[in-house]
């Protein structure tokens, strides 16, 4: 319930911005963004035949890209793609190893907070997407499970800021939180999946 409230409240604020008057002097148009960062994956619970163990995943490099449209009133929509790579370090407290890749396609709405002569423009965003998680060969309780992949619905929240370089490009730094739904890969059910990351990059308007 707490996660649902964290998503609904920002969405309500963003939705209200569509009907609220705005006096921003931004220009409308499309933009492209690309960035790189680091993402930390929460400890994940893996369950096989009613036996549950905790899986620890090391932080990994993340890449992000997106195409969006700025409505010129401090509201933007964006279609994005991001990929995170990581490694399983422990299973049930014992050292282990397996590659983990998470690829995500999402649709998001952003609210900018522009104004004054500052080159900085803070923003918040919320989105929904589909995440594909690919897990390598995994060993639990002495039994190896062949790696495979599966998809789940994901929900994301973003907090960041732009820094204006010129009329058509900005640097951005943002933190993001993503909650990923439960999924099953080769007989192993994965639950309690979430990520917390930070990335930086450039956004170009055209």
Beta strands, then each sheet from edge to edge (+ up, - down):
strand 1: 29-41
strand 2: 44-48
strand 3: 51-57
strand 4: 60-70
strand 5: 75-91
strand 6: 94-113
strand 7: 120-135
strand 8: 138-140
strand 9: 143-145
strand 10: 148-164
strand 11: 169-180
strand 12: 183-185
strand 13: 188-191
strand 14: 193-205
sheet 1: 12+ 13- 2+ 3- 5+ 4- 1+ 14- 11+ 10- 7+ 6-
sheet 2: 8+ 9-
end
